[in-house]
């Protein structure tokens, strides 16, 4: 019989009854009007989730979007989408950044300041995955280290260098979002490859620590599962069994993140800060569980002792 730990991903996925695969009225970014100025930086700003995030913030009226990754050519394709999705178009800037490099992330902060002079939302979407080998003897130590370099050290770099800018902007919407995964609570099953799942779990815990340290200063920190997306890593490394599960629109995670950070987000910021969320959850049903989330301190990692 499966243990609670083995069932944890299923319980997370089904935290609310209604699950979505595409954007819907409650989170439609085209129905949102973000304040001006409003600047979002997306590290990992291309690919399935990166494209969806950029499109959503453009639809919602962000005045500035900074897209960063190691591949400038792919960023330009995403930037073209964002510039041509709404009127007036946002100012979209692309920048090369290796999130595993402290100097590179620090340079990205300087680019943000020189181009926009402020930052309202930082989204870490950089990801790393190699073939899904469910055996630590067979997995590569190099892959294991690389996953931690991107997911954990990279997220630390983003926090270390960008939090001062988020704080100095004094935005009412100051937010730090990491694009996480249902792999974070996973210990067994078809996607339980250690390098990815363990590094995603550590990334999620880091976000909880950041919330404890900076929540009182107005920083909203969450880890967001982006759904099952057909992205570059999935196309390279997913088995046919896994690939059949990748049925979600990348626009869903973008719309969900806009919902988290839009002007009416006060109660959401209070309740959800520091927690693990899925963009697939129906937001009305999620709001209906706010009391339970607070009273039981749900959607966080802990060691069960009773």
C-alpha atoms as a printed R data frame, in Angstrom:
    type eleno elety resid chain resno       x      y       z
1   ATOM     1    CA   UNK     A     1   0.000  0.000   0.000
2   ATOM     2    CA   UNK     A     2   1.451  3.425  -0.908
3   ATOM     3    CA   UNK     A     3   2.726  5.568   1.944
4   ATOM     4    CA   UNK     A     4   1.639  9.198   2.518
5   ATOM     5    CA   UNK     A     5   5.015 10.341   1.182
6   ATOM     6    CA   UNK     A     6   4.545  8.331  -1.990
7   ATOM     7    CA   UNK     A     7   1.023  9.729  -2.429
8   ATOM     8    CA   UNK     A     8   2.021 13.328  -1.694
9   ATOM     9    CA   UNK     A     9   2.247 14.430  -5.363
10  ATOM    10    CA   UNK     A    10  -1.241 13.082  -6.080
11  ATOM    11    CA   UNK     A    11  -2.625 14.873  -3.022
12  ATOM    12    CA   UNK     A    12  -0.925 18.085  -4.166
13  ATOM    13    CA   UNK     A    13  -2.282 17.772  -7.691
14  ATOM    14    CA   UNK     A    14  -5.819 17.250  -6.364
15  ATOM    15    CA   UNK     A    15  -5.757 19.935  -3.666
16  ATOM    16    CA   UNK     A    16  -8.853 21.431  -5.312
17  ATOM    17    CA   UNK     A    17 -11.464 19.524  -7.293
18  ATOM    18    CA   UNK     A    18 -11.416 21.535 -10.508
19  ATOM    19    CA   UNK     A    19  -8.214 21.433 -12.547
20  ATOM    20    CA   UNK     A    20  -7.635 23.537 -15.650
21  ATOM    21    CA   UNK     A    21  -5.496 23.032 -18.734
22  ATOM    22    CA   UNK     A    22  -6.002 26.461 -20.344
23  ATOM    23    CA   UNK     A    23  -6.639 30.021 -19.063
24  ATOM    24    CA   UNK     A    24 -10.197 30.841 -17.993
25  ATOM    25    CA   UNK     A    25 -12.168 33.970 -17.120
26  ATOM    26    CA   UNK     A    26 -11.061 34.309 -13.484
27  ATOM    27    CA   UNK     A    27  -7.406 34.582 -14.466
28  ATOM    28    CA   UNK     A    28  -7.619 35.908 -18.033
29  ATOM    29    CA   UNK     A    29  -4.680 38.352 -18.252
30  ATOM    30    CA   UNK     A    30  -6.386 40.351 -21.001
31  ATOM    31    CA   UNK     A    31  -9.030 41.309 -18.418
32  ATOM    32    CA   UNK     A    32  -6.353 42.603 -16.036
33  ATOM    33    CA   UNK     A    33  -4.929 46.111 -16.034
34  ATOM    34    CA   UNK     A    34  -1.588 46.254 -14.306
35  ATOM    35    CA   UNK     A    35  -0.517 49.640 -12.930
36  ATOM    36    CA   UNK     A    36   2.000 51.785 -14.771
37  ATOM    37    CA   UNK     A    37   4.910 51.405 -14.410
38  ATOM    38    CA   UNK     A    38   5.038 47.640 -13.858
39  ATOM    39    CA   UNK     A    39   8.197 45.707 -14.707
40  ATOM    40    CA   UNK     A    40   8.680 41.934 -14.720
41  ATOM    41    CA   UNK     A    41  11.957 40.070 -15.210
42  ATOM    42    CA   UNK     A    42  11.788 36.455 -16.385
43  ATOM    43    CA   UNK     A    43  14.997 34.432 -16.050
44  ATOM    44    CA   UNK     A    44  14.476 31.522 -18.389
45  ATOM    45    CA   UNK     A    45  12.483 33.790 -20.660
46  ATOM    46    CA   UNK     A    46  11.810 31.449 -23.572
47  ATOM    47    CA   UNK     A    47  10.509 27.943 -24.144
48  ATOM    48    CA   UNK     A    48   7.011 26.809 -23.227
49  ATOM    49    CA   UNK     A    49   6.638 28.421 -19.795
50  ATOM    50    CA   UNK     A    50   8.812 31.423 -20.660
51  ATOM    51    CA   UNK     A    51   6.700 32.205 -23.715
52  ATOM    52    CA   UNK     A    52   3.494 31.810 -21.726
53  ATOM    53    CA   UNK     A    53   4.715 34.104 -18.966
54  ATOM    54    CA   UNK     A    54   5.852 36.806 -21.398
55  ATOM    55    CA   UNK     A    55   2.582 36.703 -23.339
56  ATOM    56    CA   UNK     A    56   0.488 36.898 -20.177
57  ATOM    57    CA   UNK     A    57   2.265 39.934 -18.736
58  ATOM    58    CA   UNK     A    58   2.105 41.663 -22.120
59  ATOM    59    CA   UNK     A    59  -1.652 41.014 -22.298
60  ATOM    60    CA   UNK     A    60  -2.068 42.351 -18.752
61  ATOM    61    CA   UNK     A    61  -0.386 45.632 -19.636
62  ATOM    62    CA   UNK     A    62   3.044 45.356 -18.040
63  ATOM    63    CA   UNK     A    63   5.027 48.406 -19.107
64  ATOM    64    CA   UNK     A    64   8.353 46.565 -19.097
65  ATOM    65    CA   UNK     A    65   9.400 42.950 -19.627
66  ATOM    66    CA   UNK     A    66  13.009 41.788 -19.314
67  ATOM    67    CA   UNK     A    67  13.677 38.342 -20.776
68  ATOM    68    CA   UNK     A    68  16.926 36.615 -19.843
69  ATOM    69    CA   UNK     A    69  18.585 33.289 -20.584
70  ATOM    70    CA   UNK     A    70  21.751 31.884 -22.086
71  ATOM    71    CA   UNK     A    71  20.219 31.816 -25.600
72  ATOM    72    CA   UNK     A    72  19.706 35.333 -26.986
73  ATOM    73    CA   UNK     A    73  18.279 34.102 -30.302
74  ATOM    74    CA   UNK     A    74  15.434 32.209 -28.651
75  ATOM    75    CA   UNK     A    75  14.757 35.195 -26.385
76  ATOM    76    CA   UNK     A    76  14.264 37.436 -29.403
77  ATOM    77    CA   UNK     A    77  11.535 35.142 -30.721
78  ATOM    78    CA   UNK     A    78   9.704 35.379 -27.387
79  ATOM    79    CA   UNK     A    79  10.246 39.141 -27.269
80  ATOM    80    CA   UNK     A    80   8.668 39.482 -30.715
81  ATOM    81    CA   UNK     A    81   5.535 37.761 -29.420
82  ATOM    82    CA   UNK     A    82   5.358 40.006 -26.353
83  ATOM    83    CA   UNK     A    83   5.842 43.213 -28.342
84  ATOM    84    CA   UNK     A    84   3.030 42.392 -30.745
85  ATOM    85    CA   UNK     A    85   0.333 41.137 -28.424
86  ATOM    86    CA   UNK     A    86  -1.219 44.353 -27.097
87  ATOM    87    CA   UNK     A    87  -1.389 48.118 -27.549
88  ATOM    88    CA   UNK     A    88   0.454 50.051 -26.401
89  ATOM    89    CA   UNK     A    89   3.235 47.470 -26.637
90  ATOM    90    CA   UNK     A    90   5.436 46.925 -23.596
91  ATOM    91    CA   UNK     A    91   9.103 47.767 -23.628
92  ATOM    92    CA   UNK     A    92  10.716 44.346 -24.013
93  ATOM    93    CA   UNK     A    93  14.442 43.908 -23.432
94  ATOM    94    CA   UNK     A    94  16.448 40.709 -23.853
95  ATOM    95    CA   UNK     A    95  19.666 39.935 -22.022
96  ATOM    96    CA   UNK     A    96  22.063 37.024 -21.847
97  ATOM    97    CA   UNK     A    97  22.255 35.510 -18.371
98  ATOM    98    CA   UNK     A    98  23.629 32.291 -16.919
99  ATOM    99    CA   UNK     A    99  21.792 31.859 -13.623
100 ATOM   100    CA   UNK     A   100  24.540 29.590 -12.286
101 ATOM   101    CA   UNK     A   101  27.000 32.502 -12.467
102 ATOM   102    CA   UNK     A   102  26.911 35.102  -9.707
103 ATOM   103    CA   UNK     A   103  28.554 37.690 -11.957
104 ATOM   104    CA   UNK     A   104  26.037 37.059 -14.739
105 ATOM   105    CA   UNK     A   105  23.036 37.490 -12.430
106 ATOM   106    CA   UNK     A   106  24.581 40.603 -10.907
107 ATOM   107    CA   UNK     A   107  25.013 42.022 -14.419
108 ATOM   108    CA   UNK     A   108  21.340 41.311 -15.095
109 ATOM   109    CA   UNK     A   109  20.395 43.432 -12.089
110 ATOM   110    CA   UNK     A   110  22.412 46.299 -13.567
111 ATOM   111    CA   UNK     A   111  20.623 45.813 -16.905
112 ATOM   112    CA   UNK     A   112  17.260 45.924 -15.137
113 ATOM   113    CA   UNK     A   113  18.191 49.160 -13.405
114 ATOM   114    CA   UNK     A   114  19.614 50.826 -16.509
115 ATOM   115    CA   UNK     A   115  16.683 49.840 -18.750
116 ATOM   116    CA   UNK     A   116  13.767 50.219 -16.334
117 ATOM   117    CA   UNK     A   117  14.939 51.711 -13.027
118 ATOM   118    CA   UNK     A   118  12.683 49.392 -11.025
119 ATOM   119    CA   UNK     A   119  11.392 45.830 -10.657
120 ATOM   120    CA   UNK     A   120   7.969 44.621  -9.526
121 ATOM   121    CA   UNK     A   121   8.078 40.896 -10.265
122 ATOM   122    CA   UNK     A   122  10.994 38.477 -10.640
123 ATOM   123    CA   UNK     A   123  10.256 35.028 -12.063
124 ATOM   124    CA   UNK     A   124  12.890 32.289 -12.058
125 ATOM   125    CA   UNK     A   125  11.975 29.860 -14.820
126 ATOM   126    CA   UNK     A   126  15.445 28.516 -15.605
127 ATOM   127    CA   UNK     A   127  15.401 24.737 -15.577
128 ATOM   128    CA   UNK     A   128  17.629 21.727 -16.041
129 ATOM   129    CA   UNK     A   129  16.813 18.102 -16.728
130 ATOM   130    CA   UNK     A   130  18.545 15.161 -18.315
131 ATOM   131    CA   UNK     A   131  17.166 11.699 -19.172
132 ATOM   132    CA   UNK     A   132  14.716 10.303 -16.625
133 ATOM   133    CA   UNK     A   133  16.830  7.564 -15.071
134 ATOM   134    CA   UNK     A   134  15.175  6.335 -11.874
135 ATOM   135    CA   UNK     A   135  18.303  4.836 -10.330
136 ATOM   136    CA   UNK     A   136  20.934  6.840  -8.445
137 ATOM   137    CA   UNK     A   137  23.602  4.320  -9.425
138 ATOM   138    CA   UNK     A   138  22.850  4.924 -13.099
139 ATOM   139    CA   UNK     A   139  22.277  8.688 -12.907
140 ATOM   140    CA   UNK     A   140  25.207 10.935 -13.696
141 ATOM   141    CA   UNK     A   141  26.834 12.837 -10.800
142 ATOM   142    CA   UNK     A   142  27.462 15.638 -13.291
143 ATOM   143    CA   UNK     A   143  23.736 15.874 -14.053
144 ATOM   144    CA   UNK     A   144  22.933 15.851 -10.341
145 ATOM   145    CA   UNK     A   145  25.310 18.741  -9.688
146 ATOM   146    CA   UNK     A   146  24.122 20.666 -12.748
147 ATOM   147    CA   UNK     A   147  20.495 20.423 -11.613
148 ATOM   148    CA   UNK     A   148  21.431 21.876  -8.223
149 ATOM   149    CA   UNK     A   149  23.518 24.590  -9.876
150 ATOM   150    CA   UNK     A   150  20.503 25.766 -11.897
151 ATOM   151    CA   UNK     A   151  17.573 25.155  -9.558
152 ATOM   152    CA   UNK     A   152  19.115 25.857  -6.158
153 ATOM   153    CA   UNK     A   153  22.282 27.917  -6.573
154 ATOM   154    CA   UNK     A   154  20.647 29.814  -9.435
155 ATOM   155    CA   UNK     A   155  17.582 30.662  -7.363
156 ATOM   156    CA   UNK     A   156  19.872 31.738  -4.531
157 ATOM   157    CA   UNK     A   157  21.768 34.011  -6.942
158 ATOM   158    CA   UNK     A   158  18.477 35.542  -8.082
159 ATOM   159    CA   UNK     A   159  17.395 36.185  -4.500
160 ATOM   160    CA   UNK     A   160  20.781 37.466  -3.375
161 ATOM   161    CA   UNK     A   161  21.151 40.028  -6.151
162 ATOM   162    CA   UNK     A   162  17.556 40.941  -7.016
163 ATOM   163    CA   UNK     A   163  15.925 41.244  -3.591
164 ATOM   164    CA   UNK     A   164  17.604 44.616  -2.899
165 ATOM   165    CA   UNK     A   165  16.131 45.946  -6.161
166 ATOM   166    CA   UNK     A   166  12.669 44.583  -5.354
167 ATOM   167    CA   UNK     A   167  12.881 46.217  -1.928
168 ATOM   168    CA   UNK     A   168  14.165 49.559  -3.203
169 ATOM   169    CA   UNK     A   169  11.384 49.767  -5.805
170 ATOM   170    CA   UNK     A   170   8.871 49.863  -2.928
171 ATOM   171    CA   UNK     A   171   6.269 48.243  -5.143
172 ATOM   172    CA   UNK     A   172   3.002 47.120  -3.589
173 ATOM   173    CA   UNK     A   173   3.299 44.048  -5.801
174 ATOM   174    CA   UNK     A   174   6.920 43.044  -5.109
175 ATOM   175    CA   UNK     A   175   7.014 39.341  -5.942
176 ATOM   176    CA   UNK     A   176   9.583 36.586  -6.365
177 ATOM   177    CA   UNK     A   177   8.174 33.521  -8.135
178 ATOM   178    CA   UNK     A   178  10.042 30.311  -8.873
179 ATOM   179    CA   UNK     A   179   8.610 28.005 -11.511
180 ATOM   180    CA   UNK     A   180   8.644 24.721  -9.644
181 ATOM   181    CA   UNK     A   181   7.316 21.251 -10.407
182 ATOM   182    CA   UNK     A   182   5.235 18.425  -9.012
183 ATOM   183    CA   UNK     A   183   8.601 16.720  -9.067
184 ATOM   184    CA   UNK     A   184   9.415 18.573  -5.840
185 ATOM   185    CA   UNK     A   185   7.279 16.290  -3.611
186 ATOM   186    CA   UNK     A   186   7.908 13.191  -5.773
187 ATOM   187    CA   UNK     A   187   9.925 10.234  -4.442
188 ATOM   188    CA   UNK     A   188   8.678  7.398  -6.654
189 ATOM   189    CA   UNK     A   189   7.012  6.792 -10.003
190 ATOM   190    CA   UNK     A   190   7.790  7.452 -13.641
191 ATOM   191    CA   UNK     A   191   9.243 10.940 -13.093
192 ATOM   192    CA   UNK     A   192  11.225 10.245  -9.908
193 ATOM   193    CA   UNK     A   193  14.679 10.968 -11.322
194 ATOM   194    CA   UNK     A   194  16.785 12.180  -8.413
195 ATOM   195    CA   UNK     A   195  18.686 15.042 -10.022
196 ATOM   196    CA   UNK     A   196  15.477 16.851 -10.964
197 ATOM   197    CA   UNK     A   197  13.129 15.984  -8.094
198 ATOM   198    CA   UNK     A   198  15.618 16.510  -5.278
199 ATOM   199    CA   UNK     A   199  16.882 19.827  -6.653
200 ATOM   200    CA   UNK     A   200  13.308 21.044  -7.151
201 ATOM   201    CA   UNK     A   201  12.512 20.101  -3.544
202 ATOM   202    CA   UNK     A   202  15.520 22.092  -2.350
203 ATOM   203    CA   UNK     A   203  14.496 25.055  -4.503
204 ATOM   204    CA   UNK     A   204  11.034 24.996  -2.965
205 ATOM   205    CA   UNK     A   205  12.483 24.954   0.550
206 ATOM   206    CA   UNK     A   206  14.728 27.897  -0.337
207 ATOM   207    CA   UNK     A   207  11.655 29.885  -1.376
208 ATOM   208    CA   UNK     A   208  10.076 29.139   2.009
209 ATOM   209    CA   UNK     A   209  13.202 30.432   3.755
210 ATOM   210    CA   UNK     A   210  13.178 33.604   1.651
211 ATOM   211    CA   UNK     A   211   9.574 34.203   2.648
212 ATOM   212    CA   UNK     A   212  10.476 33.826   6.331
213 ATOM   213    CA   UNK     A   213  13.294 36.343   5.938
214 ATOM   214    CA   UNK     A   214  11.621 38.903   3.661
215 ATOM   215    CA   UNK     A   215   7.858 38.433   3.892
216 ATOM   216    CA   UNK     A   216   7.678 41.058   6.623
217 ATOM   217    CA   UNK     A   217   9.305 43.532   4.206
218 ATOM   218    CA   UNK     A   218   6.573 43.090   1.618
219 ATOM   219    CA   UNK     A   219   8.153 40.423  -0.583
220 ATOM   220    CA   UNK     A   220   5.716 37.790  -1.880
221 ATOM   221    CA   UNK     A   221   7.441 34.453  -2.572
222 ATOM   222    CA   UNK     A   222   5.800 31.380  -4.096
223 ATOM   223    CA   UNK     A   223   6.746 28.214  -5.950
224 ATOM   224    CA   UNK     A   224   4.428 27.514  -8.898
225 ATOM   225    CA   UNK     A   225   3.957 24.204 -10.693
226 ATOM   226    CA   UNK     A   226   3.490 25.143 -14.381
227 ATOM   227    CA   UNK     A   227   1.455 22.109 -15.379
228 ATOM   228    CA   UNK     A   228   2.520 19.480 -17.869
229 ATOM   229    CA   UNK     A   229   4.121 21.365 -20.762
230 ATOM   230    CA   UNK     A   230   5.607 20.247 -24.043
231 ATOM   231    CA   UNK     A   231   8.878 22.131 -23.742
232 ATOM   232    CA   UNK     A   232  12.407 21.586 -24.982
233 ATOM   233    CA   UNK     A   233  13.461 19.338 -22.105
234 ATOM   234    CA   UNK     A   234  10.274 17.280 -22.355
235 ATOM   235    CA   UNK     A   235  10.758 16.715 -26.072
236 ATOM   236    CA   UNK     A   236  14.348 15.592 -25.558
237 ATOM   237    CA   UNK     A   237  14.020 13.390 -22.504
238 ATOM   238    CA   UNK     A   238  10.422 12.353 -21.801
239 ATOM   239    CA   UNK     A   239   9.244  8.822 -22.457
240 ATOM   240    CA   UNK     A   240   6.056  8.279 -24.443
241 ATOM   241    CA   UNK     A   241   4.318  7.498 -21.143
242 ATOM   242    CA   UNK     A   242   5.337 10.851 -19.670
243 ATOM   243    CA   UNK     A   243   4.790 12.758 -22.909
244 ATOM   244    CA   UNK     A   244   1.147 11.676 -22.981
245 ATOM   245    CA   UNK     A   245   0.621 13.556 -19.697
246 ATOM   246    CA   UNK     A   246   1.854 16.895 -21.064
247 ATOM   247    CA   UNK     A   247  -1.499 18.390 -22.031
248 ATOM   248    CA   UNK     A   248  -1.471 21.876 -20.470
249 ATOM   249    CA   UNK     A   249  -1.256 25.210 -22.269
250 ATOM   250    CA   UNK     A   250   1.827 27.310 -21.413
251 ATOM   251    CA   UNK     A   251  -0.513 30.297 -21.286
252 ATOM   252    CA   UNK     A   252  -2.073 28.833 -18.125
253 ATOM   253    CA   UNK     A   253   1.001 29.357 -15.945
254 ATOM   254    CA   UNK     A   254   1.385 32.871 -17.339
255 ATOM   255    CA   UNK     A   255  -2.219 33.750 -16.540
256 ATOM   256    CA   UNK     A   256  -1.910 32.226 -13.072
257 ATOM   257    CA   UNK     A   257   1.204 34.272 -12.247
258 ATOM   258    CA   UNK     A   258  -0.501 37.467 -13.415
259 ATOM   259    CA   UNK     A   259  -3.422 36.574 -11.133
260 ATOM   260    CA   UNK     A   260  -0.997 36.183  -8.227
261 ATOM   261    CA   UNK     A   261   0.566 39.604  -8.807
262 ATOM   262    CA   UNK     A   262  -2.253 41.796 -10.093
263 ATOM   263    CA   UNK     A   263  -3.574 44.838  -8.132
264 ATOM   264    CA   UNK     A   264  -6.331 42.942  -6.286
265 ATOM   265    CA   UNK     A   265  -3.879 40.381  -4.888
266 ATOM   266    CA   UNK     A   266  -3.737 41.625  -1.282
267 ATOM   267    CA   UNK     A   267  -5.513 38.690   0.375
268 ATOM   268    CA   UNK     A   268  -3.731 36.195  -1.863
269 ATOM   269    CA   UNK     A   269  -0.365 37.651  -0.896
270 ATOM   270    CA   UNK     A   270  -1.249 37.336   2.779
271 ATOM   271    CA   UNK     A   271  -2.420 33.715   2.622
272 ATOM   272    CA   UNK     A   272  -0.249 32.152  -0.078
273 ATOM   273    CA   UNK     A   273   3.128 33.707   0.696
274 ATOM   274    CA   UNK     A   274   5.840 31.075   0.985
275 ATOM   275    CA   UNK     A   275   3.721 28.216  -0.345
276 ATOM   276    CA   UNK     A   276   3.703 25.699  -3.193
277 ATOM   277    CA   UNK     A   277   0.960 26.266  -5.755
278 ATOM   278    CA   UNK     A   278  -0.227 24.681  -8.980
279 ATOM   279    CA   UNK     A   279  -1.352 26.818 -11.886
280 ATOM   280    CA   UNK     A   280  -3.870 24.080 -12.682
281 ATOM   281    CA   UNK     A   281  -5.902 24.704  -9.517
282 ATOM   282    CA   UNK     A   282  -9.159 26.593  -9.960
283 ATOM   283    CA   UNK     A   283  -8.542 29.906  -8.206
284 ATOM   284    CA   UNK     A   284 -12.073 30.296  -6.847
285 ATOM   285    CA   UNK     A   285 -11.826 26.898  -5.171
286 ATOM   286    CA   UNK     A   286  -8.335 27.776  -3.950
287 ATOM   287    CA   UNK     A   287  -9.647 30.983  -2.383
288 ATOM   288    CA   UNK     A   288 -12.366 28.919  -0.724
289 ATOM   289    CA   UNK     A   289  -9.636 27.000   1.115
290 ATOM   290    CA   UNK     A   290  -7.759 30.043   2.416
291 ATOM   291    CA   UNK     A   291  -8.995 29.498   5.979
292 ATOM   292    CA   UNK     A   292  -7.860 25.881   5.971
293 ATOM   293    CA   UNK     A   293  -4.512 26.794   4.416
294 ATOM   294    CA   UNK     A   294  -3.813 29.260   7.214
295 ATOM   295    CA   UNK     A   295  -5.127 27.180  10.109
296 ATOM   296    CA   UNK     A   296  -3.231 24.040   9.051
297 ATOM   297    CA   UNK     A   297  -0.237 25.800   7.467
298 ATOM   298    CA   UNK     A   298  -0.698 23.822   4.266
299 ATOM   299    CA   UNK     A   299   1.302 23.736   1.033
300 ATOM   300    CA   UNK     A   300   4.701 23.744   2.740
301 ATOM   301    CA   UNK     A   301   7.374 21.127   3.329
302 ATOM   302    CA   UNK     A   302   7.610 19.570   6.773
303 ATOM   303    CA   UNK     A   303   8.691 16.307   8.396
304 ATOM   304    CA   UNK     A   304   5.647 14.430   9.701
305 ATOM   305    CA   UNK     A   305   6.096 13.435  13.353
306 ATOM   306    CA   UNK     A   306   2.585 12.493  14.378
